[in-house]
């Protein structure tokens, strides 16, 4: 069985990738989401995680692949952010 971890699974792209991966036989799909999400196949295990502040290591252990789709953006075009030096 292949374990695939998808960050940003709450985004439209993340949801699409999760659905496609869940259709594959033998895939163990784990989705990491900052926000609540519904409507994914039952074969996708979703965990509420903020990659910027939470420990993601337990979710990545034994992963065969990681698809990193999580994004970070300021609240507005002129809002301060700590993400860019």
C-alpha positions in Angstrom: 0.0 0.0 0.0 1.3 3.5 -0.9 0.9 6.3 1.6 0.3 9.7 0.0 0.2 12.8 2.1 -1.4 16.0 0.6 -1.0 19.3 2.3 -3.5 22.0 1.5 -6.2 19.4 0.9 -8.9 22.1 1.6 -8.0 24.0 -1.6 -9.8 23.2 -4.9 -6.5 21.7 -6.3 -5.9 19.7 -3.1 -9.4 18.3 -3.2 -9.0 17.3 -6.9 -5.7 15.6 -6.2 -7.2 13.8 -3.2 -10.1 12.5 -5.2 -7.9 11.2 -8.0 -5.5 9.5 -5.5 -8.4 7.9 -3.6 -9.5 6.3 -6.9 -6.3 4.4 -7.1 -6.3 0.9 -5.7 -4.0 0.4 -2.7 -3.6 4.1 -2.0 -3.6 5.4 1.6 -4.4 9.1 1.2 -3.9 11.5 4.1 -5.0 15.1 3.7 -3.7 17.9 5.9 -6.0 20.9 6.1 -5.9 24.3 7.9 -9.6 24.7 7.5 -12.5 22.3 7.9 -13.4 20.3 4.8 -16.2 18.0 3.8 -17.1 16.1 0.7 -14.0 14.1 0.2 -14.2 10.3 -0.4 -14.2 8.2 2.8 -10.8 6.7 1.7 -9.2 10.1 2.4 -8.2 10.6 6.1 -8.2 14.3 6.8 -6.5 16.0 9.8 -6.7 19.7 10.8 -3.1 20.8 10.8 -1.5 24.2 10.4 1.9 23.5 8.8 3.2 26.8 10.0 2.7 26.1 13.7 1.8 22.4 14.2 4.0 19.4 14.3 3.4 17.6 10.9 6.0 14.9 11.5 3.5 12.3 12.8 1.5 12.6 9.6 4.5 12.4 7.3 6.0 9.3 8.9 6.1 6.3 6.5 4.8 8.5 3.7 5.9 7.3 0.2 5.1 10.7 -1.3 4.1 14.2 -0.2 2.2 16.6 -2.5 2.7 20.0 -0.9 -0.2 22.3 -2.0 -0.6 24.4 1.1 -0.1 28.1 0.6 0.6 31.0 2.8 -0.6 34.5 1.9 -1.2 37.7 3.8 -4.7 38.8 4.6 -4.5 41.6 2.0 -2.0 43.1 -0.5 -0.6 45.5 2.1 -1.0 43.3 5.2 2.2 42.5 7.1 3.5 38.9 6.9 6.3 37.0 8.6 6.6 34.6 5.6 8.9 36.8 3.5 12.2 38.2 4.7 
